[in-house]
Amino acid sequence: MALHPYVVGQWVRAERFYGRVGLVESILGGNRNCLWLLGTRRIGKTSILKQIEYLASQEGSTFGPADHRYLPIFWDFQGTESEQDVHEGFRDAVLDAADLLEREGIDPDAIDDEDLFRALANLRRVLSSRDMTLLVLCDEAEELGDLRNSNPRFLSRFGRALQTKENVRTVLASTVRLWNLASDDPMATSFLSGFTPPLVVRELKISEASSLVRQSQLPPNSQPQLDDSSVEEICRLCNNHPYLLQVLSERVLELGDAERAVAAVANDQMISFFFASDLAMVSDTEKRLLGIVARSPGVSADQIQEQLALGSTSLQGNLQRLEYLGFVSQSSPGEYRLPNHFFRLWFEALSEQPGQPNPQGGAGAAVASLGPTSSSTATHRIESRNERCVDGRYELIKRLGSGSSGDVYSARDAMLKATVAVKLLRREVCSDDDSVERLRREVVLTRELSHPNLLRVFHLGEDRQRLYITMQYVEGADLSQLIAEDAPFGLQRGLALATKLASAVAALHQNQVLHRDIKPSNVLVDLSGEPKLTDFGLARLQWGPGITRNGMFLGTPAYAAPEQVTGQQIDERSDLYSLALVVYEVFTGQLAFQARSASDMLALRVNQAAPHLRVARPDIPVQLSDVVAKALSTDPANRFQTLDQFQRALEGIVPMQPLDSSGG
């Protein structure tokens, strides 16, 4: 097993602590004296408290405009069940800080008292005479919930003592359980009144997560050997969650194989336990809501409401709380998904259950009812003898088209009562290992993505020894048909389509996915004119291995980038080139390169620059012609370096003169 520098399952501080700079600064240097860190399990709350304790205990350290000097006391409430436990816990915390007290010339015995409140008063008084502030760092504060039944009056008094503004700053750290206690208990609400609103601890910032994976604070020779694309992919899969980042990074180093590492983390029972613990802390309604989001990434609030008997105001409240706590995120405005790859996989397995959480069964019963099960269980299927029914669930309606790999049908999903597209793969494709692997990768790569202009791929299945893929159904036509019928497009219509496709490809790249086969026939356009980029059969992760030999050309000759033709390394700029060729065709109605054969077409791509748009369309604005020409530079270094840059350039185009109104 390879040695690794990651710290898994323990708190960290000093050179082992990464990120949270703004949060730590606001706690130590801000104006609030009562703060509450709220977050899920393993998000790093204890490490934040330990880092604050470490920084505040450094000799000569001051914080904030008033140059606060702190005396930190770390107080762990784990296992607290009674008033006596609280008294004894503070005595233990003071003893643990004995070295700091003695450094300041304070005798710990002069502070000690069996009564918590007298001991607090003694310590505050001594520190005040030294112009210091007591910094109380309370970990596992949700454990105080037991006091609301055993001694609610003590809980209220204790809350007032912690919220004293005079030379005391208190930081609580807890899971959602403490919030839930306060939501239905006046005494707990009173205890927390001065600590609200909480500071929610979520995932790390991108730069912080990258530094953690790279272990950038270690000497260079001690840092793990991970390339840039691997680091980016680890961060993406973990959604910058500090615990998962270290677990996955550790597994990558140990196993030396990214796919095996991801599978190992996905099947880690301890991680499943933490996910289950977090899920137990949300309401039954929120569990059902999460189940809907897990089954349909990118689902809208309206679509969720259709499946839940919930008013609009209540739904928005639940969505905001789940988003606030990091259980869901918006991949694009108004479209919700589970933000973490491993949580999604875990919840997806749970949501395959035929039963749903019991609203009357409480949190424990709800989690139990969501327990893992095999997705092949017969009860998941809606049986049918109809030969046009795929897998006992999808009733084929109409053939939409045919291709080299199979036929695509519109179909009625009997389980979800919705129309989907089903692609039935030809049997010769199903028997070819490379083809099956490409299909599998298409589903794996795209099920993570949610963007209004990316066609959603739902599932790869097998029925009667024939593979099929279920996808989002789009009523309309593919772009190649529209170009044949309507091109050249007017400026407004063409720019709108080009900008949306650039945004879609940018979303792929942000998730480290290269498409590698952008062309008009891989763009569906619905009846409202909204484009959907589809067919990710050649797509691959930028950081991961391809499924073909180096130097082997895959793609479509008319739309391949020069470096793709010659078998060189491809990147985001290769997809940009292909998209620019599509944009050229949209505005002109013709291919940028004309040739008699595919081999001649490929040769032209390498040896000849693409013509400017204005050669074929003199009425095109110079600015648009220049933007497309730059994107079609033979040398990738001379193109836009990202799809975001290309998109912004398209958005900045202002027509200088009227164009024809065809389609626009």
N, C-alpha and C positions, 0 to 999 in steps of 0.2 A: 504494500500500500504506500502510495506516494505521500510524503509529508506535505502538510498544507498549513497556511498561516491563519486560517479562519477560526473564529470563535463561535461555536454553535451551542445554543442553549444556556449561555451564561451572560451576565451583564458585562459590559466593557466600559472603559474610560481611558483618558489620556491618549496615547498614540494609537490605541485600539478603537477609539471612538471616531465615527465618521458622520459628517453632516449635522443637521439640526442647529446650525450656527445661529440663524435668526431666532429660533425658538429659545435657545439658551440665553441669547443676549436680551431678549424681551423679558425673560424671567428674572435675570440678575440685574438688569439695568432699567427695566420699565417702572411705571408708576403704580402698578397693581401690587398689593400686599397679600392678596388671597388669589391663588391660581389653581386651576384644576386641569390636569393632563388626562384626557379621556381617549381611550383607544382599545383596539381588539387585542387578543392574546399575541404575544411574541412580536409586537410592533416596535418594541424598544423603550417602553416607558421607564423601566427600572434603570436602564443604561443612561437615559437622560438625567434622572435624579442623581445617579452616581457620578456623572460627568460634572453636574452642577456642584455636587459636594466636593469633587476634586478641585475644580477651579476656585471655588470660594475658600478652600482650605490652604491655598498656596500663600506662603508668607508674603505680605506686602500687597496682595491683590485687592483692588478696589473696582467698583462697577457703578456705572450710571453717572449722570451729571453731578450728583451730590457726593460722589466718591464714597459710596457705601462700602463699609467693611463688614463682612459677614462671619458669623460663627455657625457653620452648618451642623445640623443634627439629623442623621438618617434614621428614620423610624419605620420599621417594617411591621405592618398590622396583620401579616399572615397568621392564621390560627386564632385570631382574636374572637372570643365568644362572650366575654363578660366585662363588666366594669373593672374588675380586678386585673384582667389581662391588659387593659389599657394603662393602668397605673404602673404595672410591672414592665410593660413594654417601653415606657418612657425612661424608667430608671436604667434599663438595659441600653437604650440609645445614648443616654448621657455617659454611661460607662465606656461605650464604644468610642466616644469622642473625647476621652480623658486626655489623650496626648495633645489635642488642639487646645483644650481648656488650660492645661498646664503651660503650654507655650505662651498663652496670653496672661499667665500669672494667676489663673483662677483655680482654686482648690475644688476638685469634684465633690469632695465630702461636704463642702459648704453649700453645694447646690442640692445634694441628695435629700429627698423627703419621700416618705411612702405615699404622700398625697400628690398626685399629678399636678394639681392646680397651684399648690404652694411651691412645688419644685419649679414650675414654669415661671412663677412670679420671682423666685429667687434668681433664676438665670437671667431673666430680662433686666432685673435691677442691676446686677453686676455688669452686664454688657452695656447697659445705658451709661454707666459711669466711665466706660472706656470708648464711648461714641461708636459702639458696634450694634449691629442688628442680628437678632436670632433668626436663622434660616432653618425652618422646620420642613423636612422633606419626608412626606408620608407615602409609603409604598403600600400597594394592595389595599387601598382605602375602602374598596367594596366590602371588605370583611367587617367593617363597622356596621353593616346592615343588620347583623344579628342583635345589635343593641336596641334597635327600634322596638323590638318585642320585649326583651328582657329588662331594659331600663331606658325608656324613651326620654325621661327628664335628664338623665345623665348625658345622653347623646346631644340634647339641645344645649346643655351647659358647656359641654366639650366643644361644640361648634363655635360658641361665642368666644371661648378662650383662644381658639385657633385664629379667629378673625379679628383679634385685637390689633388695631392699627399701630399702636405705639411700639416701635422698634422690634416688630415681629413680622417676618414674611413667611407665609405657609404655602407649600405646594403639595396638593393631593395628586396622586396618580391612581387611576382605577380603570376597570373595564366598564362596559356598558351597564353592568349589573347595578352599579351605584346610581346611574341615571334612572334606571327602571324603578328602583326603590323610591326615588324622589318623586316620580311621576304619579304615584298613587298613595303617598304617605305624607301627611302634613309635617310630621316631626322630622322626617328625612329631608323634606323640602326646606324646612327652617335651617337645618344643619348646613345645607349647601347654598343657602341664599347669597352669601357673600362671595362664593366661588364661581358663580355663573356670570357670563357664559363660559363654558369650558374651552380650553385650547385642545382641539382634536389632533391627535398624533396619527398622521397618515403615512403614506409611502415617502421615501426620500426623494429629493430633487434628482433630476437626471445626472447632473455633475457629481452629486454626492454619492449616488449609487455606483457610478462608474469608478469613483475613487475607492469605494469599499471593495468592489470586486477586484480591482487592481492592487489593493493594499498599498496605496501610493505613499503612505506614511512610513513604510518600512524601508530599510536600505535597498537600493536597486537589486543587489544580488540575492535578496531574500524575498523579493516580490514574485508572485506566481507568473508562470509563462503562459499568458493568454493573449491572443492577438485582438486587435480592435474590434473586428466583427464578432468574435466570440463574446467579448465583454458586452457589446451592445445587445446581442441576442439574449444573454443571461438576464440583463436588466429588463428587457422587454417581456420575457416569459414570466419573470417574478414581479412585474409591475413595480419595480424598485422597492419591494418589501425587504427590509434589512435582514430578517431571519432567513427567508427563502433565498435571498441572494447568496448568503454564506453557505447554506445547505447545498444549493445547486452548484456553486463554485467548487465546493469541496468534492462533490461527486464527480464533476468534470475532471478534476485533477486525479482523483483516485482511479477512475475507470478509463480515462483517456479517450472517451467517446461521448460526444454530445447527446446522441439519441438515447444511449443506454442510461446516461446520467439523468435525463429528463424523465425517462420511464421509472427509474429508481425513486426519484423524488415524488412522482405522481402516486407511487404505491407505498410511500412511507406511512406506516400506521400512526406514528407520533404526529405527523402533520395532519393526518385525517382527524386525530383527536382534537387538535387545536381548532380545526375548522368546525368540528361538531360543537365544541365548547362555545365558539363565537355564535354559531347559529342558534344555540339554545338561549341566547340572550335577546333575541329579537322576538317580536310578537308573532302569533300564528298567522295573522294577516300578512305580515312582512315575509314570513316563510313562503306563503303561497305566492306572493308577489315575486320573490326571488326565484321560485320555481318557474314562473312564466318567463322571466328574463333569461334564465339558464337555458330554457328550451328554444327561445327565439331571440338570439342576440340582435340588437338593433331595434327591438320592439319599442313602439311609441306609447306614451301615456294613454292615448285613446284605445289602442289595441289591448293594453293591460286592463283598462276599465271594462272592456267588453267581456273579459273573462272573470272579473271580480265583481261581486255585488257591493260596490263601494262608491260613495259619492265623490264628486270631483275634488272637493276641498280635502276630504280625508285621504284620497289617493295621493294628491300632491304632497300632503304632510308626510305620508309614509315614504314616498320617493325621496323627498328632501332629507329626511332623517337617515335613510339608507345610504344616500350619496354622501351626506355629511360624515358618516362613520366609515366610509370606504367600502361598503358592500356592493355598491353599483357605481357606475360612472356613465357619462354621456360621451359616446364615441363621436357623435356629432350632435348638434343641438336637438334635443327632444327625442333622441334615440338611446335607449338604455342597454347596458350589458354588464356582466360580471367582469370587473377589471383585471382579475388575476388569473393567469392561465391554469394554475394548479387548483385553485378554488373552482374554476369553471369545470375542469375535468371531474373533480370530486362531486360537485353538485349535479353535473350531468348524469353521473352514475346513479345518484339518488333520485333524480327526477324521472328515471326510467321506471320507477316503482309504479304499479297500478294504483296504489293507495296514495292519498294525500295527507298532510298533517291534519290531525284531529283537532278542530277548533276548541273542543272542550277538554282535551287531554293534557293541556299544559305544555310547557317547553320540552320537558323530558319525553313525554309521549310523542310530541311532534317530531323530535329528532329520531326517536326509535322508529317511527313510521316511515322515515326517509332513509332507513338503513340500506347499505349497498345490496345489489342483487344482480343477477345475470341479465344482460340485455336481450338474451335469446329466449327468455321465459315465454312459454306459449301464450299465457294470459295477456301479453302485451299486444297480441295481434288480433285483428278483427277478421275472423275466418270468412272465407268466401270461396265458392266453387267457380266463380266467374273467371274465365281464362284471361280477361282483360284486367283482372285485379292483380297487381303486383304486391307480393309479400303479404297478401291478405289485408292490405290497407289502402293502396293507391289504385283507384279505378281510372284506367286510361280513357280519355275523352276524345282527343284529336291529335293526329300526328302533326307536329309543327315543322319538322325538317329532318333531314338525314345528312350524315357526314361519314367520314372514313371510319370513325370509331363506333358509331351507332345511331339510333333514331331517338329523337326528342319528342315527347308527348306532353300535352297538357293533361293533368290528372286531378281527381278529387281525392284529397286526403280525408279518409273516413274518420280518423281519430280527431283531427283538428278542425274538421268541417271547413276546409280552405282549399283553394286551387293552387297547385304547385306544378313545376315542370319535372318530368321524370325522363332521364336519359337511359335507355336500355342499351347496354354495350353488346356489340357483336360477339359471337361466341369465339371467333378467332382472336379477338382482342382479349377476351377473358382468359384465354389459354397462353397468352404471351406475358411472361414475367415482367419485362420492362414496361409494357403498356399498363399493366395492373399497378406497378409501382408508381408510375406517373399519375395515375388516377388517385391512388391513395394520398400522394403528396399534395395533389390539388385540393382534396378535401381538408387535409391537415393544415395546409397553409392558409386556406381561405375561410375556414370556419372561425378563425380568430378575428377576422377583419369585419368591420362594420362601417360602411360609408354609403351615402345615398346613391353614389354612382358606381358602386361595385356590386355585381350580381352576387347574391348570397348563395352559397352551397351548403346544404344542410347535412347530407348523409350519404355514405357509400354502403350499399347493402348487397345481399345476394339472395336470389329467389330462383328456385329450380335450376341451380347451377349456372345462373346468369347474373352478372353484376349489373347494378343500376346505381345511378346517382340522382338524388332529389335536390332541386334547386328552386330558387325564387321564380315564380311565374311572371313574365312580362308580356303584356299584350301590346303588340306593335310589330316592328320590322327591324332587321339588322341594318347597320349603317351602309353596307355595300349596296343593298337594295335601294336605300334612299338616295345614295349618290347617283346610282344609275337612273333614278326617276327624276330627281330634283336638282342635282348639281348643275352649275355651281351655286352654292348657297350664298344668300345675302350676308352682309357683314354682321348684322346683329345676331342672326341665327347661327352662323358659323363660329363667331367668337364665343357665344354662350356655350355651344357644344364643346369647343376646344378647351375653354376654361374649366368646365366641369370634368372633362376627361383628364386634364392635367392635375386637378385636385385629387381625382381617384387614384391616379398612378403615384402621386405624392404620398397618399395614404399607404399604398403598398410599400413604398420605399421606407416610410417611417417605421413600418413593421419589419424592415429588413427583407422584403420579398421583391424579387425581380420577376417581371412578367415574361419577357423574352419572346412574346409573339403578339404584339399589339398590331392590329389590322382592322379594317372596317367590318369584316364579317364576325369579329369578336367583340363588337359593340352592338348591343341591343338598344333600340330607342322606343320608348313607350308612346302611347297615344298623345301624351302631353308634351312630347319632345324631350323628355328626360333620358339621357344616355346611361347605359349600364355596361361597364366593362366586364367581360366574361371570359371563359375558357382559360383556366390557369394550369392546363395540363403540362406546359413547359416551364411553369414558374418554379423558382427555387429560392431558398434562403440565401442571402448574400454570404452569410458566415458558414453555411454548410456545404457539403459536397454535392455535386450534381449527380445525375444518374447516367451520364454518358461519358465516353472517353474524352480526354482533353483533345482539342482540335477538331472534334466532330461537330459539324454544323447542324443546328436544330433551329427551326423557325420557318418563316415564309420569305422566299427570295425577294419579293417586291417590297418588303417592309423591314428587312434586316439592316442593322447598322454595319458599317465597314469592318469594325473589329469583330463583330459576330460572324461575318462572312469568312474572315481569315482565321477563325478559331482562336483569337486572342482573348485575354481576360475581358469580361464584360462587367458593366456596373450600371448605376442609375442612368448615366448619360446614354447608354445603349437603348434603353426604353424611351428616353427622350427623343432620340433620333427617329425611332419607329413612329412615335406619336406625331412628330413633326411631318413625316411623310403622309400620315392620315390627314392632318390639317391641310397640307398642300392639296390633297385630292378633294377635300371638302370644298375648298374655295375655287378649284379649277375644273373639277370633274374629270381629271386625268391623272395618271401616274406621273410622278416626278421623273422617273427613269423609264424609257421605252426600249424594249429589246425583244428579239424574236424567241429567245429561249431563257430558261431559268439560269443556265450557266453564264449567258451573256449579261443577264440582269445582275448577277453577282459580281461579274468583272467590272461592269460600269460603276457599281457601288464603291468599289475600292479605288478606281482610277479616275473618276470624274466627279466634280462637284455638282450638287443639285442646282437646277436653274432657279432664279428668283421668281417669286410669285408674280411679280409685275410683268414678267415676260409673257405669261399666259393671261394675266388679268391686269391690264394697265390701270383700271379704276381702283385697284387695291391701294390703301394708304401705304406710303413708303415705310412707315413705322412697323406695320404688320409684316410687310415683305422682309424687312431687316430682322425682325424677331424670328421668323421662320427660317431665314437663311442662317442665322447664328445657330439655331438648334440643329441645322442640317450640315454643320461643319464636318468635314471628313475627319479631322483630328478632334478627339473628344475634349482635349484641353481647351479648345476654342469655342466649345458649346457653353450653354448655361450649365452650371455644375450641379444644379438640383432642379427637380420639377417645381419646387416652390418658386424659384427664380423665374422659371418659364411662365408659371401661372401669373405671377405679379406683372410680368412684362405684357402678357395678353390683356390683363385687366386694365393696364395703363394706356391702352390704345384708344385714341379718340379719332373718329372719322373726320377727315379734312374736307371731304366733298361727298355729295350724295352717291350712293351705289344703287344698282338695280334692286328692286324690291322682291325679287324671286325668293320665296321661302323665308325672307327676313323682314 
